[in-house]
Amino acid sequence: MFLVHVSCHANVVMFSLLGVFLLALNLPSSTKAFSNYGSSATHKSITRDVIMQKVAEVCREELDGLEFNPRDSSPEELVQACLGPKAKGEVSSVMFHKALREIYYPNGLVDRDFANSAPHHFHSEAFYEGRGIITEGVGTIKANLEEGNLKAARETLGRILHTLQDFYSHSNWVELGNTEPYINLIRPYLPLEDLADVNTPTCLDCASGTCSNAILPNILKEKKLTSGYLGLYSSAKPEGKCSHGGEADQTSKTIPRGGISKDEPRTDNKALFDAAVKAATEATSQLLDDIILSAGNEDFLRMMGVARASILSFVIDTTGSMSEEIEEARSVAFEIINSKEGMQDEPSEYILVPFNDPDFGPLFRTTDPEKMKIELSKLTAKDGGDEPEMCLSGIQLALTGASSSSEIYVFTDATAKDIALKDTIDALLISTKSTLSFFKTGATGRRRRSLRAASFDDYKDLALASGGQAIRVSKSELPQATDIIRDTSTSALVTVLQRARNDGTEETFSFMLDESLKNITLYITGRSISFTLTNPTGVSQTHNEANGKLATFRTVGNLWRIRLSDDRQTGTWQISIKSNGPYTLTIRGQSTVTFIYDFVESFSGPHLGYAPLSGRPQAGQPATLMLLVTGRNGPSSVTVKNIDLVMASSPETITSCKIHNMGNGDILATVDAVPKENFVISVKGTDKVSNSDFQRQSTTRMSVSSVHIKAVVDKSVEPGKIVILPFSVVTQGDGGLYTINARNDRDFPMNFPSSLTLTSGLYSNATLTVTPPANTQSGTDATLTIEAKSPDGADSNFIILRLSVVTKITDFFPPQCGDVTVVADDCPRDASMCGSFRWELSANITDDNGTGIKSISLRQGNGNLSHTLLTDPVVQVVYSASCCSQTVEIVAVDKVGNAGRCYHSIARSGSPPALHLSLLLWLCLLVSVFSVKP
């Protein structure tokens, strides 16, 4: 069987996942585990509903008295109600939608990548192994959040929620009469009890396959826990055991026949299906509650993408000639921080990566603007003095450390020494959809030291591929050029149009401006530029009119910045551009009418679903995009008319997509053949709120390939352990000796074959090993890129994987609260007279034989909380509050994320005071990584 296998010999972790993955490509298609699409309750809908509920609860707590009043249950309304009262400006829900997708996709992929793995679905009575997957995953999530690795945390959350939810669909938990979740699944220090052993028959024979409850009466009476066996290619199962059921399950034809799965409602199992959905929903809620307690409200909301959309990311050359550029970057950052404080445009995260030669990094990341100021103030120009520098290495750290779709700004006066990383940077740009802009100062170049001479053209290529700008100015001109950072460090940023041309011919570009757009700016990069801008009524302005009827503009270096007037007309505009050389045109603004997209591939197997395509789509082949188009009041407030693939660097050549509405704002767009040239995605439609037509475009320029790479990572790894990762490569083009390259952003040692011989249409298999050093910080997220390039170098593709490094956890128990004393005798029975009276609670918090207490915080209560040193064996806490604030909840978290909460209320409702003063509830809420069998 192709089960996930972990080998502990010689400190080696072996991911035997490739067999599972390849097997899933040809799986029968009718076995399910809560559907991904088309059922009344799905993995996606359960996960979505609970996340929306928890985000609402946390937002209400965080607003702390401010009005929280979403008009409906849409993500747009929830984000607006959560962020709107705190700051003025446009509120965008895009980050929330992207975060949800980063949870949904891995959740669905469990059915493709691990279809035949019993623990991932709680098949075949694999209860300990299934719980181990959940608890290891929760530990990984908490470690990732501690290090700020939000994407890795989301992906793990999606996977373990699938496994947790499957327990209720695939076991007899609800048949046993249980109406609440099995809390022991997320508390690994509690035993799994009353499990049916392998020799115990559990099911009646059900020849029809649709019996309402096939569990044996004695199993029900004795409350024995079992789950259905699943055989996709074998009918063998232990004698008397239940099957999963369904046409694809071969064991369902072996007596006892039938199955106990509750994946979809039928006439014979509707009540059990509803009970399974209810229990799975509540279990999902319990798991998220634990993560919230451990991580805190703010980090939970950041993980869910409920944060201001603007992120400020700088990659800065710190060699000796860069003092002026460093000062300008510092000045721009300080101005953005100071001027946008309290606004929706205020960045929610700050990233800084310095580089020179031979060093680069480390990556600095913070949500605190004052800490960013301090870090920028530390930068000084030193050493260096000759070209080139480690620019691309610094960019790699920023791309892997920042959220997807980030705007990253690079300051340098040198070309790149590490030009070999260019393909990796291009792959990361496609994967993250981030935008890269360069500010290059200085002369054309100094002394070069490599045979592959890098140039400014390399920066232009990367900027163009990402939708950014490559700006070349003198040092004295730099302050004027950095206006682009002020423009794009904003919330609800959208791109209306982007084009690039390599020749010097004249061309007219049309673009549509709708009512929702604000702060519209055009950028043109190139030399010897002339243009004419025309609005929908025919009014024109030329490049010779710096302050005209339509716009104001300035030129610096190779950049034209054209800012449209606030009273601009809606409708179709035109700009005619003439140049003697290459140039780019970009039009951007602010609007909540926007879209997100992924190229996806469908899969059948036990679940029908869609998986994001890792790498480039295949040229000339059919392709599918999954889009979400949303407006000011959610997807229902826009009508989508056209989705097209538009050639990025040649006169308008369009490949139109067929549009299929999937519901809840999801749209499937299909094309019969992907164009061979580089392209972008264009979306056109109508904003129903203003009844005006809109046009939006993706920033990332897509390229195509005939090569495809497959690999899967589903587990965290321990520091110091060797990881063996199988991967496979195929080409639909010419075979031959293909070059293999692999890199990771943490410089972990790796071994892999330098080449593979491919035959067209046939997969070639290989393995890669990577070893995180023993001193790697727990929670570190490594981004691994595997690339394959054709013999002539003309075709290549990549896959990007995330590897979480987590120290093995042996502490499963949360801190304990004891010796509680409450003094509330002065509090009056009449609550209206509470104002001048106070009460106090004191307690001792310990973590005996644990990792030690990391934090103690106040979750409920408006009083004052103080405590002794967290390093003390016994931490004494004191809480004092007005008698008007009658409830307190104190949360203690240890160093591996085990969290407990101490709750007390002095509220009186007619009972004797002593009963209320003695009320103390200590709720122990996991966390661990490996379950312990009793």
N, C-alpha and C positions, 0 to 999 in steps of 0.2 A: 504493500500500500504506500502511496505517496503522501505520507503524513509529514507534518513539520517535525524535523528531527534535530535535537540539540545534543551535540557530543561534547563532553567535558574533558576529554583526554587532551593532555598537553596544552591546556589553556586555549583550546580551539573551539570556537562556536561555529557550527556548520549550519547555514541556512539551506536546508534541502527543500527549497520552494519552487525551483524551476520545474520539477516534475509535476507538482500540484498545478502550477500555472499552465503548462503545456497541455496537461490533461483536461483542464477546464475549457480549452478551446473547442473540444469536441464532445462536450457533455450533453446528455439528453436534456430536453428543455422544459419539462413539465413539473419537476420537483421544485418546491418553493420554500421560503423561510421568512414569512411576511414579505409581500411583494415590494419591489422598488417603484413600480408604476402600475396603475390600473385597478388596485384593490381599494376597498373602503378604508382600510388602515394599512399603512406601509411603514417600513423602516424610516423612510424619509419623513412621512407625515407625523409619526410618533416623535421622532427627534426634533422636528421643526416646532411642533406644538409645545413641547416641554421647554425648549430653549427660549421660545417667545415668552412663556410664562415666567421662567427664571430671570430673564432680562428685565421684564416688567417689575418683578419683585425687587430686584437689586436697584433698578433705577429709582423706584419709589423711595427706597431707603436712602439712596445717595442724595436725592433732592432735598431731604430733611426739612420738610415744611413747605417747600415750593410746590406749586401746583403740578401734578402729574395727571394728565387727562387726555390720553390718546383717543381720537375719535373713532378708531376702529382697530382691528387686530393686525393690520398690515405692518411689515417691517418699516415702511416709510413713516407711518404714524408713530410707531414705537420709538424710533430713533429721534424723530422730531420732538416728541413729548419728553424724552430723556435728556437730550442735549439742548433743546431750544430754550428752556427757562434759564439756563446758565450763561448763555452768550448770544450776542446779536449776530445776524448774518445767515447766509444760506446753509441749511443742514442737508447733508448728503447721506443717503443710506447705502451707498455703493460698497463701503468697507464691510458693512454688516452682511450684505448679499454675498460678497466674496468670501467672507469667513464661513458663512453657512455652506457654500459650495465646497470649501476645503474640509468640511465635516461630512457632507453628504457623499461625495465621491468615494472616499476611503470606506465609508460604511457599505456602499453598494459593492465595492470591489472585493469584499470578503467572500461574496458568492462566486466571483470569477476566479480569484487567485487561490482560494482555500475551499473550493467546493467539496473536496473529498477529505477534508480534515475534520474529524469528529469533534475535537475540542473547540474549534471555532464556532460550532453550531450546537453544542451540547447534544450531538448525536451519540448513539451507542453507549449511553450511560457514562460518558467521559466528563463527570462532574468536577473532579479535582483538577483535571487538566484545563477545563473551561474556566473554572474560577481562577486558576493561575494566570491565564491570559488577561482576564479582567484586572486582577490586582497588580500584575506587573505593569499593565498599561496605565492604571491610575497613578502609580508611582512615577512612571515616565512623564506623564502630563505635569505633575507637580514639580518635578525636577526641571522640566523645560520651562515652565512658567517662572520659576525662581531665576533662571538665566535669561528670561525675556524672549525665548524661542517660541513665538506664538503659533507659527504655521505648523511646526512639528507637533505641538500640543493639540492643535485642531485635528490633524490627521490621525493621531493615536486615539483621540476621543471618538472619532467616527467609527474606527475599527472595533473598539471595545464595546461601544453601545450596540453594535450589531450582535455581538456575541451575547451580551446581557439580555437583549430583547428576545433572542432566539430561545433562551432557556424556557420562557413561558409558552412559546409556540410549540416546542419540540418535546417537552417533558410532560408528566402527568400532574404537575403542580396544581393546576386549577381543577383537574378531575378529583383531586383529593379534598376539595372543598375549601382550599385556601383562597382568600380574597385579598390578602396583602402580599407584597413582594417578599421573596426569600432574602432577608437582610444579610444572612450569612454569606451570600455570594460576594458582597462588597465589604465584609468584615472577616478577613482571613484568619484572625485569631479565634474565631468561633468555629466549632466543628460542623462538618456536613453530616447530618444524622439521618438514620433510617433509610439508607441507600439499599436498594435491592442488589444482592450480589449476583455474580454472573450465572450461578446455577439455579436462581429462583425464577420460575416462569412468571410472566407479568401480564400476558394478554390472552383474551379469548379469540377464537378463530372468527374472522368476519369475511365470509365468502364474497359478499357484495362490495366490500371495501368502503361502505358508507354507514357503518354502525355508529350510533350516537355516543357510546362509551364502551370501548372494548377492553378496558382494564379489568383484570380478574377481581372478583369480590373480596378475596382475602387480602389482596394488595391494597384495596381501598380501605378495608377495615383496619389493617395494620399500619396504614399511612406510610407505605413504602414508596420511595421516590425512584422513578425509572424514566427512561427516554427511549424514543424510537431508534432502531438500528436502520442505517441507510447503506444500501449497496448499489452503486451506479453500474457496476460491471460484474457483480457477483450476488447470488441469491443466498449465500451462506450467512447464518446468524446463530447465536446460541439457542438451544432448544427452548421453546415456549416464550421467547422474547417478542416484545412489540416491535413493529416496523414503523418507519417514518410514514410511509404511504405515498401513493401517487404512481403514475405510469412509469416514471423513470426509476423508481426504487425497486430493484430486482428482488429484494428481500420480502416485499409485500405480497409476493406470489408464493412464499414459503409459509406453511402453517406454523403459527397462527397468522392468517392472511389479514390484509387491511393495513391500517396505519393510524397513528394517534396525533399526527401533526395538525396544528390549527393555524395554518398559514393564510388561508382565505376562508371567508364564511360560506357555508353550505347549509342546505335545509336541515341536515342531520347534526350539525355542530355549531349552529349560530350562537347558542348561549355560551358554549365553551370558548368560541372564538372571541366573543365580546369580553369574557373574563380574562383571557390571555392578553388582549390588547390593554385592558385596564391595568393589569398587574405589570405589564411591560412598561406602560407609561409612568406608573408610580415608581417603578424601579429606576427608570431613567432619571426621574426627578430626584430620587435619593442620592444617586451617584453625583449628579451635578451639585446638590447641596453640599456634599463633602468637599468637592473641589472649591466651591465658593468659600467655605469655612477656612480651608487651608490657604488658598491664594489671596483671599480678600476680594471685596467688591470691585475695586478699581482694576485689578489684574484680570478678573473674570470678564468684565465688560470689554477690556482690551482684547482678550482672547476671542470674544465674540464679534469683534470689529465695531463695537459701539463706542466710537471715539471720533474726534474731529478728523476730517479726511486729510488735512495737510500734514506732511512729514518733511522735515528739513534735513537733508543729507549732504555733507560736504566730504570730498576726497581732495586733500591738499598736499601739494609738493612742499617739503620743508627744507630743501637744499638751500645753500647759502645765498643764491641770487633771488630768492622768493620773498624777501621781507615785505615788499610793497603789496604783493598779491595776498600774503597772509593777513596783512593789516586790512585790506579791502574786504576779504572774506569775513573777518571778524566784525568789521563795521556793518556789513550787510546783515549778518546774523543778529547782531545786537539791535539794529534798527527794526528788523522783523519781530524779534521777541518783544521789544518795548512798545512798538506801535500796534501790535495785534493782540496784546494782552486783553483777555476778557471777550474776545471775538471768536466767531466760528472759524475764522482764518488763522487763529493761533495754532501753531503746530502741536500735534498730540505726541510727537516723538522727535528726538534729535539724534542724528548719527554723525560721527566724525571719524575719518580714517586718514591719518598722516602717512606719507611715504617719501622715501628718498632712494638712495642706493648705498648699501644693499638691503636696507631694512624697509619694512612696511608694517602698518598697524601699530598697536592693536586697535581693533574696532571699539569705539566708545559709543554707548547707547544709553539714553536717558529720557525720561518724560519730564524732567525738571529743567526749565529754561535757565535757572541760575547755575546749575551744574554745567550746562552746555557753555555758558559764558566763561566759567572758570576754566574749563578744558580748552576753549579757544584761546584764552589769555595765556595759557602755558606754551602755546606753539611759538617756536622761534626758528628763524632760518639759520642753518649751520651746515657745515661740511659741503660735499658735492662740488660743483663747479664745472663738471663736464657732462655731456649727454651720454646716454639716455638714463632714465630713472625707472623705478619699479611701479609705474603708474597703473598698469593693468592688474597687478596683484592687489593694490589698494582698492581698485574698482570691484574686484572679485569679492573682497570682504564686505564691501558696502552692499552689493547685490544680494549676497546670501544672508546678510544681517538685517536688511530692511524689509518692510512689508512689500507684498506685490503691488505693482503699479505705483511705485515711489518715483519721485523726481530727485535725481542725483546730480550734483554739480561738481565738476572737476576743475581744479585750478593748477596749472603747471606752465612752465616755460621750456619744457623739454619733451622730446619724443620718448617712446616706451622702450625700455631695455628688454622687458619681458614680453616681447611681441608674440612669442609662441603661445601666449594665453589668449590671443585674439579670438580663436574659434570657441574657446570656453566662454569668454565674455559674451559672444554672440548667442551662444546656446542659453546662457543665463538670462539674457535680455528677452529672448523668445519665451522662456519658461515663466519669468516673473512679470513680464509686460511692463517693466520699469522703463523710465525715460532717462537718457544719459545726455547731459550737456557739458561741453568743454569750454573753458576760458583759457585760451593759449596765448601767452604773451612772449615777448622776446623775438630774437632774430629767427631766421629760417632753420638754423641748426648750428650746433657746435660739433666738436670732434666725435665721430661715431666709433663704436667699439664692437660692432657685430657685422657679420656678413649679410644677414637679413636686415637691411637698413630700414628702420621704422621711420615714418614721416607723419606730418599733420594729416595726410590722407587717411591714415588708419583711424584717427580720431573722427574724421568726417564720416567714414564708413560706419562706425559704431553709433554715432549720433543719428545718422540717417536710418539705420536699422531699428532704432528705438523710438524714433519720433522726436529726438532732441535737436540741439543746435551745436554746431562746431564754430565757435566764435574766435576770430583771430584779431587781436588788438595790441597796441603798444601798452606798456605799463601805465603811462599817463592816461590812456583812454579807458582803462579797465573800470573805473567807477561809473562811467556812463553805460557800459555794457551790462553791468550787473542788475540793471532794471528788470531784466528777464527773470531774475530770481524773485524779485518782489511780485512780479506778475503771477508767477506759477506757484508760489508758496501760498496757496489759497484753498479753500474748500470748494467742492462741487466743480472742479476744473474739468472741462471737456474740450475735445478737439473737433472742429467743424470740418477742416480740410487740411490735407498735407500732401504736397507733391514735390518731386525732385526731377530736375532735367539736366542732362549732361551736355547738350549742345547749346548753341547760342541763338537759336531761332526765337521768334516772337510767338507767344501763345497766350490765349485768353482763358482764364479759369472762372467758372461760375460757382457760386456758393450761396446757400440759403441761410438767412438769419431769422430766427423765430423770436416771439415775444419774450420768452423766458431767459434769453441770453443777456448777460451783463458783462461789463468790463472786457469788451471784445478787442483783441489785439492781433495784428498780422505781423509776422516775422519773415523777412527775406534775407537769406545769406548768399553772398556771391559778390563778384566784382563787376564794375561797369554796368550797373543796373539802372534801367529806366522803367517806369510803370505809369499806368493810368487806372484809377479806382473809380468805379461807377456804381451808384446806388439804384434801387428799383425804379425811381422816377426819372432816371437819365442824368442826374447831376453828377459831374465828374471832378476829379482832383488829380493832378499829376505829381510826379516826384519832385518837381520844382517848387511846390507849394507846401512848405513845412507846416503852416497853420492854415488849413483850408476849411471849406464848408463841411467836409465829411470826416476829417481826422486831423490829428497832429502827429508828426513823426520826427524822428531824429535818426541820424546815421552815425555809426562809430565802427571803425575797422571794416569788417566784411558784413556787418549786421545793419539791416534797416528794421526799426521798430515803429509800427504804425498803429496808433491807438484811436479807435473810432469814437466819435462823439456819443455822449449818452443818449441824445435824442435821435439816434440813427433810425432809418426806416427798416421795417421788417419786409421780408421777401427775398427775391433773387438779386444778388450783387454780382459784379464782375470785376476782375483785375487782370489787365493785360500787362504782361511782363516781357521786356526785351533785354537780352544780355549777350555779351560776347563769349561767355563761358558757362560753366556749370552753376546752378543755383538751386536753392530750396525755398519753398513757400509753406508756411504753417499758419493756421488761423485757429485761435483758441479763445475761450471765454469761460464764464461761470454759468452753470445751469444745473438744475436737478433733473432735467430730461437727459438721460444717458443710457448706456448699455454696457453689459459685460458679456464676455464670450469665451468659449473654449472649443477647440477642435476635439471631437469625441469619436469613439468607435463603439459600436454596439456589441454586446455579448449576450449569449443565451445561457447555457448551463442551467444550474438550479434556479437562477433568477434571470429574468430579462432586465437589462440595464444598459447604461452608457458609462464609459470610462474616458477620462481626459486623455488625449493623445500626448504622449511624451515624445517630444522631438518634432520634426517637420512632417507635414503631410506628403503623400506620394504624388508626384507629378503625373498628370493625365489620368488619375484614378478618381472614382467617386469619393466624396468627402461629406462629413456631417459636422455642423456647428450647433452647439447648445448656447443659446443667448437668453439673456433677461434684459428686456427693454422696459425702463421705468420712468415715470414722470413725477410731477409734484405731489400727486396723490396716489402713487403706486402704479403698477402696470396697467391698471384699468383706465388710467387717465391719458393713455397714448394709444394711437392706432398705428401699427407698423404696415407700411406699404411696400417697401423694397429693401432687400438685403442683398448686397452685391460684393463681389471680389473685384477690386479695381487695381489695375496695374500701377505700381508705385512710381516708375521712372520712365514711362512712355506715354504718348498721347492717349486720351481716354479709351481704354479697352476694358470692357466690363463683362464679367461672368455673373449672371443673375442666379439667385438661389430660389428654390422652391420652399415655401414657408409653411410650417405645420405648427399650429398652436397646441401646446401640451397642457395648458392650464396653469394657474398660479403664476402667470407671467413668464413661464418657460416657453421658448420657441425653438423648434428644430428647423434648421435651414440646411438644405441638401443641394449639392451640385453634382452633375454627372461626371465632370472632369475638372480637376484642379489645374489652373493655368500654370504653365512652366516658368513664367517670369515671376519676379517678386511682386507681392500684392498686399493690399490692406483691405479691411472690412469696412464697408459703408452701409449705414442704416438711415433710411428716410421714412418719414411718417408725419402724423399730425398730433400736435399737443391739444388735447380736447379742452384743457383749462382755458387756453387763449384762442383756440380755434385757428392756430397758425401752424404752417408746415415747418418741420425741423429736419436738419441734416447733421449726422454725427459720424465720426470716423475713428477707427482704432489707430493707436500711435505706432504699434509694433509692426514692422514690415516682415511679412512671412515669406520664407523661401521654401523650396520643395526638395525632396530627395527620393531616391529609389531604395534607400537603405532603411532598415528598421531594427531596433534593438529592444530586447525584453529582459527585464530583471525585476525582482520584487524583494523588498525589505519589510518585514512585519514585526521585528523584535528589537528591543533595545539591546545594547551590548555593554559588557563591563570593561572598565579601564584595564589595560594590560592583556586582554584576551584577543587572540587572532580571530578575525571574522572571515569566513570563506563564503563568497557570494557568487553563485552561478549566474551566468548571463548567456544570451544567445543572440546571434546576428544573422540577418537574412538580407539579400538584395534581390530586387526584381529587375535589375539592370545586368550589366555584364559581370560575370564572375571574375575571380582572380585573387591576388594576394592583397587583402585590405589591411591598412594600418590601424592598429588599436591604440588608443591613448586614454588614460584615466587620470583625473586630478581630484583633489578635495581641498576645501578652503581652510582646513586645519593643519595641513602638511603632515597628516598621519602617514606613516610608512605604508606603501602599497606594493604589491607584486601582481603583474598581469601579463598576458602574452602580448608581444609587440605587434603581432600580425595574426590574421586568420585567413585561411584559404576558403573562399565562398564559391558555391555553385548557385547559379541563379535559381531562385525559388525554394532553396533548401536551407534550413537553419543550420548554423554551425555553433556548437556549444563550447564554452570556456568558463574559467573561474578567475575571480579576482580575490586577493586577500588584502585586508586592511587591518592595522593594529593600532588602536588608540593607546597612547602611552599610559603607563600605570598611574601617572599623576594628573590625568585628565579630569577636569572638574565635572562632577556629576551634574547632569542636565545639559551638557554640551551637545550641540546639534551640528553635525558635519554634513555638508552638502557635497555629494559625490557625483561627478560628471564622467560618463563613459562615452567615448566618441569612436566612430568607425569611418574611415576615409578610403575612397576607391583608389586603385593603383595609380591613376593619372591625377589624383587630387581634385578632380572636378566635382565629385559628389561625396557628401558626408552627411551623417546624422548623429544624434546623441540621445542619451537618456539621463535624466537627473534624479537622483535618489537622496533621501535624507536618512541619516544614521544617528540615532540618539544614544549617547553614552551615559549610562546610569550606574552608579555604584550599587552593588547588591545590598538589598535592605533586609535586615534581620530583626529590626524593631517594628513590631506590628501594633503596639499598644499606645494609645494616646495618653497624654499627661492626665494626672488624677487631681481632683479637688477635694480637700478635706478640712477638718477643724473649722467649719463654718460658724461664724458668729454674726447674728443680726441684731442690731439695736434700733428699734423702731417704735419704742414705747411712746414717744412724744407725738407721733403722727395721729392727727385727729380722725375720728370715724367719719366726720362730715368732710368729704373731699373738697368742698368749696372753701374750707378754711385752712388748706394745706400750705399756703404760700410762705408762711414764716417759720415753718418747721422742717427739720431735716432727719434723715435716717442714714444708717451706715451698715455696710457688710464687710467683714474681713474673712479671709480664707487662706489656706496654704495650698500651693500647687506644686506637685512633684512629678518627676518622670523617672521613677526608680528603674534602674537597669536599662534605661533607654538611651537615646542619643543626646538628650538634653533639650531644654526648652528654647525655641528660637524666638517666639513672640507671644505676647499677651496683649489682647486688644479688647475694646469695648464694642460689642455689636448692637446692643440695645441699651438705652438709658441716656439721660441728659446730665448725669452727674460727673464727678471727677474720679478717675481711676489712677492709682499709683501702686507701684510694686517695688520690691527690693531687686537686687541684681539677678538677672536671668541665670547667671552661672552659679548662684547659690544652690545647695542641695535641696533646700526648701525655699520656694519663692513666696513671700508673703504679699498678698494683694489687699488693698483697702479701697472700697468704693463708697463715696459719700454723695448724697443727692437730696434735693428737695423732696418733701413728702408728696408733692404733685407729680413727680416722676417715680412711678411705683414699680417699675419693672427694670431688671438688669440682666443682661446676658454677656458673660465674659468668655472669650474664646482663647484657648491656649493651643499653640501649634508647636510640635517638636521639630527637630532638624531634618527629618525625612518626610514631614508633611502630615503625620498623624495629628488629627485635630479633635478636640473635645470642647464642649461648651457647658458653662455653668449658668443655670437660669434660676432667678428668684423673683418672686413678686410679693409685695406687701398689700396688694389689693384686698379689700374686705367686701364681702357680698352677703353678710348676715351670719356667717359662721363665727365661732369663737376665735379671737385673734391668735391664740396659740397654734391653731391648725394652719393658719396662713403663714405665720412666722417660721414655721418649721418646713415650709415647702422648698425643697431643693432638688433639682433634677440635673444629674450629670449624664449627658448623652455622649457616648463614645462613638466616634465616627472615624473609621479606618485611617491610616493607609499602609499598604505594604506592597511589596513587589512579587514575592513568591509565596504561594499558599503553603500551609504546613499541614500535612496529613496527620490525623490523630493516630 
